[in-house]
Amino acid sequence: MLTVHRAVQQLLSSKAAAILLRGDPDVRTLAMDLAAATILTEGTVLWVEAANRFDLYAFTEAAKRWGEPPEGFLKRLRIARAFTIYQLGALATDVMERTLRQAPDAVAVVSEPLALAWDAEVPAAEAHRVLCRLVAGLQRVRQHGHRLVITAPDPPAAFRHRAGLVDGLAPAATGIVTVRAVEGGVVLQDHSLGTPPRLVMGG
């Protein structure tokens, strides 16, 4: 059994340039820890928020979990928000590429890009089209040597028929980790390494 702290360290030590975290909503907390750990090494985090749920308090708590005061972390955190699926397509490709060229040491966290596809007013075909553009942009970012973390919680019950969109993010990643909540912690399974699931205790 591992602590969340140790599990995050192991994920960051992976040679994978892009990690897709999928599964339970706990993927957001894990992404916060990955971002905090990145900043600990004097890096910068570009956080692209698509679910309009960025919680600054939760990020400062992530900093505290690493035993660091949050003030220094916040100075190296850049947040960009997308409110429509079309904004996301542009933000997570052109804007991200331009920003990362200016901060080559940065890690980009693309938080819940599919949240904007869980909308009955967005046709499934249109969501798929934007997703393909997004994945192509993320692949370019990765090929330029930048590190990525992409989070994709399971879709809401009403949109389970669009669950295939989560699989559509896989080509952007070099590592895929499934997160499942269990009593007392979460289970992580790193599919890219073919390793057995690991129970990660909270804390």
DATAGI-V337785 format. One record per pair of residues at least 24 apart in sequence whose ideal C-beta (glycine too) atoms are under 10 Angstrom apart, sorted by sequence separation. I is the first residue (numbers start at 0). GAP is how many residues later the second one is. D is the distance in whole Angstrom. If there is no record, write none. Layout:
((I	GAP	D) (I	GAP	D))
This chain:
((7	24	10) (8	24	9) (34	24	7) (35	24	9) (38	24	8) (87	24	10) (88	24	9) (109	24	8) (147	24	7) (148	24	9) (151	24	10) (153	24	10) (3	25	8) (7	25	4) (8	25	10) (11	25	6) (27	25	7) (35	25	9) (36	25	9) (53	25	6) (77	25	8) (87	25	6) (112	25	9) (147	25	7) (153	25	10) (3	26	7) (6	26	8) (7	26	6) (10	26	9) (11	26	7) (27	26	9) (28	26	10) (31	26	6) (32	26	10) (35	26	4) (36	26	10) (39	26	6) (53	26	10) (87	26	9) (147	26	9) (148	26	10) (149	26	10) (152	26	9) (153	26	10) (7	27	10) (27	27	8) (31	27	6) (34	27	7) (35	27	5) (38	27	9) (39	27	9) (53	27	7) (75	27	9) (87	27	9) (88	27	10) (109	27	10) (146	27	10) (147	27	10) (4	28	8) (7	28	8) (8	28	7) (11	28	10) (24	28	10) (30	28	10) (31	28	10) (32	28	10) (33	28	9) (34	28	9) (35	28	9) (36	28	10) (39	28	6) (44	28	9) (77	28	8) (79	28	10) (81	28	10) (84	28	9) (87	28	6) (109	28	7) (148	28	10) (150	28	9) (3	29	6) (7	29	5) (11	29	9) (28	29	7) (31	29	8) (32	29	5) (35	29	7) (36	29	6) (38	29	8) (51	29	7) (75	29	10) (81	29	10) (84	29	9) (86	29	8) (87	29	9) (7	30	10) (27	30	8) (31	30	4) (32	30	10) (35	30	5) (41	30	10) (46	30	6) (47	30	9) (48	30	6) (49	30	10) (50	30	9) (51	30	9) (75	30	9) (77	30	9) (78	30	10) (79	30	10) (80	30	10) (84	30	9) (85	30	9) (107	30	8) (141	30	7) (30	31	9) (31	31	9) (38	31	10) (43	31	9) (44	31	7) (45	31	8) (46	31	7) (47	31	8) (48	31	7) (49	31	8) (50	31	9) (51	31	7) (81	31	8) (84	31	4) (109	31	9) (137	31	8) (140	31	9) (141	31	8) (4	32	9) (28	32	9) (29	32	10) (32	32	7) (35	32	8) (39	32	9) (43	32	5) (44	32	5) (45	32	5) (46	32	5) (47	32	5) (48	32	5) (49	32	5) (76	32	10) (78	32	10) (83	32	7) (84	32	6) (126	32	10) (138	32	7) (139	32	10) (141	32	7) (28	33	8) (31	33	9) (32	33	8) (38	33	8) (39	33	8) (42	33	7) (43	33	8) (44	33	7) (45	33	8) (46	33	7) (47	33	8) (48	33	7) (49	33	9) (81	33	9) (82	33	8) (107	33	7) (130	33	10) (134	33	7) (137	33	9) (138	33	6) (35	34	9) (38	34	5) (41	34	8) (43	34	7) (44	34	9) (45	34	7) (46	34	9) (47	34	7) (48	34	10) (49	34	10) (81	34	7) (84	34	8) (107	34	9) (127	34	9) (130	34	6) (133	34	9) (134	34	6) (137	34	4) (138	34	9) (37	35	10) (38	35	9) (49	35	8) (83	35	9) (117	35	10) (123	35	9) (126	35	7) (129	35	10) (130	35	10) (133	35	8) (134	35	9) (135	35	9) (136	35	8) (137	35	8) (28	36	10) (38	36	9) (39	36	10) (84	36	10) (85	36	10) (113	36	10) (114	36	10) (127	36	9) (131	36	7) (134	36	5) (135	36	8) (35	37	6) (38	37	5) (49	37	9) (84	37	6) (112	37	7) (113	37	9) (114	37	9) (117	37	6) (123	37	8) (127	37	7) (130	37	5) (134	37	5) (34	38	8) (37	38	9) (38	38	7) (49	38	5) (83	38	9) (91	38	10) (95	38	10) (107	38	6) (108	38	10) (109	38	7) (110	38	9) (111	38	9) (112	38	8) (113	38	6) (114	38	8) (116	38	8) (117	38	6) (119	38	8) (123	38	6) (126	38	6) (130	38	7) (133	38	8) (134	38	9) (37	39	10) (48	39	10) (106	39	8) (107	39	7) (108	39	8) (109	39	7) (110	39	8) (111	39	6) (112	39	7) (113	39	8) (119	39	8) (131	39	9) (47	40	8) (85	40	9) (88	40	9) (89	40	10) (92	40	6) (96	40	7) (100	40	10) (103	40	9) (105	40	7) (106	40	5) (107	40	5) (108	40	5) (109	40	5) (110	40	5) (111	40	7) (113	40	10) (114	40	9) (117	40	8) (118	40	8) (121	40	10) (123	40	9) (127	40	7) (34	41	10) (35	41	9) (49	41	8) (84	41	7) (88	41	5) (91	41	9) (92	41	7) (95	41	7) (96	41	10) (99	41	6) (103	41	8) (104	41	9) (105	41	8) (106	41	7) (107	41	7) (108	41	8) (109	41	7) (110	41	10) (111	41	6) (113	41	7) (114	41	9) (117	41	5) (123	41	8) (126	41	9) (130	41	10) (34	42	7) (48	42	10) (49	42	8) (84	42	6) (87	42	7) (88	42	9) (91	42	5) (92	42	10) (94	42	10) (95	42	8) (98	42	10) (103	42	7) (104	42	9) (106	42	7) (107	42	9) (108	42	7) (109	42	9) (110	42	10) (116	42	8) (47	43	6) (86	43	10) (87	43	9) (88	43	10) (89	43	9) (90	43	9) (91	43	10) (92	43	7) (93	43	7) (96	43	7) (100	43	8) (102	43	9) (47	44	5) (84	44	9) (85	44	7) (88	44	5) (89	44	10) (92	44	3) (95	44	9) (96	44	6) (99	44	7) (117	44	7) (84	45	5) (87	45	9) (88	45	6) (91	45	6) (92	45	8) (95	45	6) (99	45	9) (100	45	9) (113	45	9) (116	45	6) (83	46	10) (84	46	9) (87	46	7) (90	46	10) (91	46	7) (99	46	5) (47	47	8) (85	47	10) (89	47	9) (92	47	8) (96	47	8) (98	47	10) (99	47	10) (117	47	9) (47	48	7) (88	48	8) (92	48	8) (99	48	10) (113	48	8) (116	48	6) (45	49	9) (84	49	9) (91	49	9) (96	49	9) (113	49	10) (116	49	10) (45	50	7) (95	50	9) (47	51	9) (113	51	5) (116	51	10) (95	52	9) (112	52	9) (113	52	6) (45	53	6) (7	54	9) (45	54	7) (113	54	9) (43	55	9) (53	55	10) (113	55	7) (43	56	9) (45	56	10) (91	56	10) (112	56	7) (7	57	9) (8	57	10) (45	57	7) (53	57	7) (3	58	10) (7	58	9) (43	58	10) (44	58	9) (52	58	8) (91	58	9) (43	59	5) (51	59	10) (52	59	7) (109	59	9) (112	59	10) (4	60	7) (42	60	9) (43	60	9) (45	60	5) (46	60	9) (47	60	7) (48	60	9) (49	60	7) (50	60	6) (51	60	9) (3	61	7) (4	61	7) (43	61	6) (44	61	6) (45	61	7) (46	61	8) (47	61	7) (48	61	9) (49	61	6) (50	61	4) (2	62	10) (4	62	9) (42	62	5) (43	62	4) (44	62	5) (45	62	5) (46	62	5) (47	62	5) (48	62	5) (49	62	5) (50	62	9) (52	62	8) (109	62	9) (41	63	8) (42	63	6) (43	63	8) (44	63	8) (45	63	7) (46	63	9) (47	63	6) (48	63	8) (49	63	5) (50	63	9) (51	63	8) (40	64	9) (42	64	6) (43	64	10) (44	64	6) (45	64	9) (46	64	6) (47	64	10) (48	64	10) (49	64	8) (50	64	4) (51	64	9) (47	65	8) (49	65	5) (50	65	8) (40	66	10) (48	66	9) (49	66	5) (37	67	9) (38	67	10) (49	67	9) (50	67	9) (37	68	8) (38	68	9) (37	69	4) (36	70	9) (37	71	9) (34	72	7) (33	73	8) (34	73	10) (34	74	6) (33	75	7) (34	76	10) (31	77	9) (30	78	5) (30	79	9) (31	79	9) (30	80	6) (91	80	10) (27	81	10) (30	81	9) (27	83	7) (26	84	9) (27	84	7) (49	84	10) (26	85	8) (24	87	9) (18	88	10) (20	88	10) (17	90	9) (18	90	10) (19	90	10) (20	90	10) (17	92	10) (21	92	10) (11	95	9) (45	100	9) (47	100	10) (50	100	9) (49	101	9) (44	102	10) (45	102	10) (46	102	9) (47	102	9) (50	102	9) (42	104	9) (44	104	9) (37	109	8) (37	111	9) (33	113	9) (34	114	7) (33	115	5) (33	117	10) (19	118	10) (30	118	5) (29	119	9) (30	119	9) (31	119	10) (17	120	7) (30	120	5) (17	121	8) (29	121	8) (26	122	9) (28	122	10) (17	123	8) (26	123	9) (27	123	6) (16	124	9) (17	124	5) (26	124	5) (16	125	5) (17	125	10) (25	125	10) (26	125	7) (27	125	7) (15	126	10) (16	126	9) (24	126	9) (26	126	6) (16	127	10) (25	127	8) (26	127	9) (16	128	7) (17	128	9) (18	128	8) (19	128	9) (20	128	7) (21	128	9) (22	128	10) (24	128	5) (16	129	8) (17	129	7) (18	129	7) (19	129	8) (20	129	7) (21	129	8) (22	129	8) (23	129	7) (24	129	8) (16	130	6) (17	130	4) (18	130	5) (19	130	5) (20	130	5) (21	130	4) (22	130	7) (23	130	7) (15	131	9) (16	131	7) (17	131	8) (18	131	7) (19	131	8) (20	131	7) (21	131	7) (22	131	6) (15	132	9) (17	132	7) (18	132	9) (19	132	6) (20	132	9) (21	132	8) (11	135	9) (11	137	10) (10	138	9) (64	138	8) (22	143	9) (21	144	6) (21	145	9) (19	146	9) (19	147	10) (21	147	8) (29	147	8) (21	148	9) (30	148	10) (19	149	6) (29	149	6) (19	150	6) (26	150	8) (28	150	9) (17	151	10) (19	151	10) (21	151	9) (26	151	9) (27	151	10) (19	152	7) (20	152	9) (26	152	5) (17	153	10) (19	153	4) (25	153	5) (17	154	6) (18	154	6) (19	154	9) (20	154	9) (21	154	7) (22	154	8) (23	154	9) (24	154	9) (25	154	8) (17	155	5) (18	155	8) (19	155	7) (20	155	8) (21	155	7) (22	155	5) (23	155	5) (25	155	5) (16	156	9) (17	156	5) (18	156	5) (19	156	5) (20	156	5) (21	156	6) (22	156	4) (23	156	6) (24	156	8) (29	156	8) (15	157	7) (16	157	5) (17	157	7) (18	157	8) (19	157	7) (20	157	8) (21	157	7) (22	157	5) (23	157	5) (28	157	9) (15	158	4) (16	158	8) (17	158	10) (18	158	6) (19	158	9) (20	158	6) (22	158	8) (23	158	9) (29	158	8) (14	159	8) (15	159	3) (25	159	9) (26	159	9) (13	160	9) (14	160	9) (15	160	9) (25	160	5) (13	161	6) (15	161	9) (25	161	10) (23	162	7) (25	162	9) (13	163	9) (22	163	9) (23	163	9) (10	164	8) (22	164	9) (22	165	9) (10	166	7) (22	166	9) (20	167	9) (21	169	9) (6	170	9) (29	170	9) (18	171	9) (19	171	9) (6	172	10) (19	172	9) (18	173	9) (28	173	9) (15	174	9) (25	174	9) (13	176	8) (15	176	6) (25	176	10) (10	177	8) (14	177	10) (15	177	9) (6	178	9) (9	178	9) (13	178	8) (6	179	8) (10	179	8) (13	179	8) (7	180	10) (9	180	9) (3	181	8) (6	181	6) (2	182	9) (3	182	8) (0	183	9) (1	183	9) (6	183	10) (0	184	8) (3	184	10) (9	185	10) (1	186	8) (9	188	9) (9	190	10) (6	191	7) (5	192	10) (6	192	10) (7	192	9) (6	193	5) (5	194	8) (6	194	9) (4	195	9) (5	195	9) (1	196	6) (3	196	6) (4	196	10) (0	197	8) (1	197	7) (2	197	7) (3	197	7) (0	198	5) (1	198	5) (2	198	6) (3	198	6) (4	198	8) (0	199	7) (1	199	7) (2	199	8) (3	199	7) (0	200	5) (2	200	6))
